[in-house]
Amino acid sequence: GAVVSQHPSRVICKSGTSVKIECRSLDFQATTMFWYRQFPKQSLMLMATSNEGSKATYEQGVEKDKFLINHASLTLSTLTVTSAHPEDSSFYICSARGGTGQYFGPGTRLTVT
Amino acid sequence: DAKTTQPNSMESNEEEPVHLPCNHSTISGTDYIHWYRQLPSQGPEYVIHGLTSNVNNRMASLAIAEDRKSSTLILHRATLRDAAVYYCILRRVSNFGNEKLTFGTGTRLTIIP
């Protein structure tokens, strides 16, 4: 149990375009989901906390107008990177709150050319 | 933020026990101690968590110091598949009910065949 999926696993886009990443909890309902970003050889950094039916809470330094988060149902949260630039290239990982911990998705590798 | 300190790297021989230490001297009374591990290009995988008492599960054991300022993850018999970056994290819940996992740099565990 407690499986979280992400789609797509890899995406390449051109600078200036937008990219949407989906995060789904497959076998449990998650009122809270989290979005992290990880640059090469670095640790995970929390970007935002997403609560179903309400606005996301962003960490300091994360632009909420650039990283749009929607948590429309108890099993789905989406992260849209708007007007992507090469410096947005990173590994994006979501997690879903379940029980007394968080369960992580497999990650999405975003490359902006 | 809830800070933890871990050695950057450790090595262990295959089929031997591994003790991964973690210091968390600023832990508060309600913080849970969580351990995750991450393989390259994958999302973190839950390993174990605890509050005060030592914990065992099929993957590992968690030994928590009496003052809770440190803990040790124990892999009883390391295999090559245990090679990963291990993160010791304090799960902190705010007064508003918001939770946060703060990832440190983790310990890169290398298993020697």
Interface residues (C-beta under 8 A of the other chain):
Chain A: A2 V4 Q6 T32 F34 Y36 S43 L44 M45 L46 T49 T57 F91 I93 S95 R97 T100 G101 Q102 Y103 F104 G105 P106 G107 R109
Chain B: Y32 H34 Y36 S41 Q42 G43 P44 E45 Y46 H49 Y87 R91 N98 E99 K100 L101 T102 F103 G104 T105 G106
